[in-house]
Structure formats: structure tokens, C-alpha cells
Amino acid sequence: MQPIIELRNVSKSFGTVVALQDLSFAVHAGEVHCLLGDNGAGKSTLIKILSGVHPPSKGSYLIGGEPAHITSPRQALDRGIATVYQDLAMIPLLSITRNFFLGREPMKGVSPFARLDVAHADRIVVKELAEIGIDVRDPSQAVGTLSGGERQCLAIARAVHFGARVLILDEPTSALGVHQAAIVLKYVAQARSRGLGVVFISHNIHHAFAVADRFTLLNRGRSMGTFPRSAVTRDDVLHVMAGGEDLRRVEREISELGARRMASG
């Protein structure tokens, strides 16, 4: 099956700093591709390349199998690639409806007297959120009154409503409790069942294993491999993320240091 989006042998440098090196990455329709890595692994740079913030220094970016030159997040959105960042790009004091349609408000009337079609917008918001199990009695309430999980689902539902074919989710469960994280993971699974491709970036192995179909493991800007869920265990992933070889080397050095101290004492 042809991937929706694909990076081939992509590298990204900022001056003398190499953030990504020779990375290949693909997302198919109807799958959750989980991107795992510790801080500094290159996850944020990869997100920004996929979402059009940074062009790759080397390599190819393909959409639907065709070479693409994405130079801005707006272009990425127009091609169906939506990114939901940790801050969710929401204004807490505005209503749920206004946040849902922020920048894309449905209008009625003729310019210069056009105005927001509030009733139509409210109906859409209530319907979209009901489909993911969030009961909103009053869509005019401030979005800041929603829980963290509900706001995360609102941001995802907004992207899906406006035609996203690929969802890039940046640590969607990082600041959530168990119940709220479960709501978000359930909706990620719903997005997959609708045929969307999902890039799920996370530090949380347990949340990743709950929804992921494939894993790509990053370490210091390099891919440590892409694996189907059936081919790796939680311990395998933790070993790579934590830099297992580095940890063993440090443990040996500490052990040797302790032995020398005991010998000298």
C-alpha cells in the first residue's frame, strides 16, 4: 500500500548541529505509527519537517508517492497533514465553538455585513464531540472549563473535521491522568478506524503500546529501526529509548570505580 506521507533518507542540520541523519519514515492510511525517543532524539525536528515548519536539508518528502515541497504549515494543512501540539493552539477564554472554528468560521449574510453563523457552528461542534463520547451541553462555554483530555480530543476532532488525512499528535497524553488519557487513546483508535494515518509521538511506552501498529525508535537523530508491534516488547523499546548500551557502560564504570576505592581503602 502506498504511504500517505513518506520521508526518504532525510537529514536536517542547523549550522553544524545535525538534528536528523539519514532518516526514513512512512505513514499509511488506517495505522497508528508511534514515534518514540528520549529528549534530544530528534522527534520535534521530525514533526516540524512533516508539518512544513522546516524543509529537510537532504532527502525526499513524498505525499501520496509524489515528491512534495512543503514550505509552511498552511501548505501542509491544505494537503491534509494536521499537527496537534501539546499547547493545542486554543484560547481558554473563548467558547468551545469559537476554538473549534478558529480562523475558519462559517459565516452567513453578505459582506460587509457577514457574521458568524452561531447556530450552525454550535450544531456541528455538538455533533462532532458526541461522536467521540464527549457530551457538551453548552458549546458556548469557555474551552478552559474542559478537562485536559477533552481539550485534546477537541483539537483532534477539529483537525479531522477540516479534512485531515494524517494526524501528527505531539505527546497527546503527557499531562493527562489515567482516565483522560484513556479518552484520548480511544479517539486515536477511532481516527485509525476512519482510515486516517496517525503519527503518535510519546515518551509513555504503555500509552504507545495501547494504540500503535508500528514503532519507529529514534536515538540522537538516527532511526534505530521501524518495527511492527508484534516484533517488539516494552522492554525492547525501553532499552533503545534509554540508551541501554550507554547505561551498561556507565554501570561498569561505576562498579570499577567502587572496586578501586575498596582496594585503596
Secondary structure, 3 states (H helix, E strand, C coil): CCCCEEEEEEEEEECCEEEEEEEEEEECCCEEEEEECCCCCCHHHHHHHHCCCCCCCEEEEEECCEECCCCCHHHHHHCCEEEECCCCCCCCCCEHHHHHCCCCCCEECCCCCCEECHHHHHHHHHHHHHHCCCCCCCCCCEHHHCCHHHHHHHHHHHHHHCCCCEEEEECCCCCCCHHHHHHHHHHHHHHHHCCCEEEEEECCHHHHHHHCCEEEEEECCEEEEEEEHHHCCHHHHHHHHCCHHHHHHHHHHHHHHHHHHHHHC
